[in-house]
Amino acid sequence: MKLPSDINILVSMLNMRLRDEGLDLCELCAREDLDREELMDRLRHGGFCYDEKHHCFYSVDET
C-alpha cells in the first residue's frame, strides 16, 4: 500500500480501513506489509495516537 504523504489524509484512510474491514492495527499492518513501529512514529510525530480499544487514530488535541 502506498501511504499518502499528507498526515490528515493518512489518518483518514487508516481509520476508514480499520473501521470498514473490522481490523486492528496489527492486522492491517500485516495485511499491507507495513512496519507498525515506523507508522506509529510517523503518526505520533504528526500529533496522532492509536486507541487500542476502539481501533482508530485520534488527534492528541481531542483528548
Kinemage of the C-alpha trace (Angstrom):
@kinemage 1
@onewidth
@group {chain A} dominant
@subgroup {mainchain}
@vectorlist {calphas} color= white
{ca met a 1} P 0.000 0.000 0.000
{ca lys a 2} L 1.344 3.426 -0.911
{ca leu a 3} L 0.781 5.722 2.046
{ca pro a 4} L -0.305 9.332 1.489
{ca ser a 5} L 2.245 11.977 2.455
{ca asp a 6} L -0.422 14.248 4.000
{ca ile a 7} L -0.837 13.164 7.627
{ca asn a 8} L -4.559 14.008 7.779
{ca ile a 9} L -5.330 12.004 4.648
{ca leu a 10} L -3.238 9.137 6.036
{ca val a 11} L -5.162 9.094 9.328
{ca ser a 12} L -8.475 9.265 7.489
{ca met a 13} L -7.503 6.398 5.192
{ca leu a 14} L -6.236 4.235 8.052
{ca asn a 15} L -9.308 4.859 10.206
{ca met a 16} L -11.583 4.041 7.265
{ca arg a 17} L -9.790 0.741 6.624
{ca leu a 18} L -9.729 -0.163 10.326
{ca arg a 19} L -13.445 0.563 10.668
{ca asp a 20} L -14.734 -0.834 7.368
{ca glu a 21} L -12.674 -4.020 7.447
{ca gly a 22} L -13.004 -4.640 11.196
{ca leu a 23} L -9.238 -4.841 11.680
{ca asp a 24} L -6.898 -3.777 14.426
{ca leu a 25} L -3.658 -2.002 13.587
{ca cys a 26} L -1.514 -5.156 13.770
{ca glu a 27} L -3.808 -6.954 11.331
{ca leu a 28} L -3.829 -4.022 8.921
{ca cys a 29} L -0.046 -3.692 9.028
{ca ala a 30} L 0.392 -7.421 8.413
{ca arg a 31} L -2.110 -7.404 5.549
{ca glu a 32} L -0.456 -4.401 3.868
{ca asp a 33} L 3.148 -5.285 4.795
{ca leu a 34} L 3.611 -2.059 6.782
{ca asp a 35} L 6.133 -1.528 9.555
{ca arg a 36} L 3.881 -0.860 12.560
{ca glu a 37} L 6.506 0.995 14.610
{ca glu a 38} L 7.526 3.186 11.678
{ca leu a 39} L 3.866 4.023 11.018
{ca met a 40} L 3.233 4.766 14.704
{ca asp a 41} L 6.283 7.056 14.853
{ca arg a 42} L 5.098 8.970 11.808
{ca leu a 43} L 1.621 9.416 13.259
{ca arg a 44} L 2.915 10.378 16.724
{ca his a 45} L 5.119 12.986 15.086
{ca gly a 46} L 2.007 14.278 13.293
{ca gly a 47} L 0.105 14.594 16.579
{ca phe a 48} L -1.943 11.394 16.492
{ca cys a 49} L -2.324 8.438 18.860
{ca tyr a 50} L -3.810 4.998 18.342
{ca asp a 51} L -6.723 3.914 20.519
{ca glu a 52} L -6.261 0.150 21.024
{ca lys a 53} L -9.776 -0.270 22.442
{ca his a 54} L -11.613 1.432 19.564
{ca his a 55} L -9.096 0.571 16.815
{ca cys a 56} L -8.730 4.105 15.500
{ca phe a 57} L -6.355 7.044 15.439
{ca tyr a 58} L -7.242 10.357 17.035
{ca ser a 59} L -5.598 13.728 17.368
{ca val a 60} L -3.883 14.268 20.713
{ca asp a 61} L -5.657 17.643 20.761
{ca glu a 62} L -9.010 15.780 21.034
{ca thr a 63} L -8.218 14.151 24.395
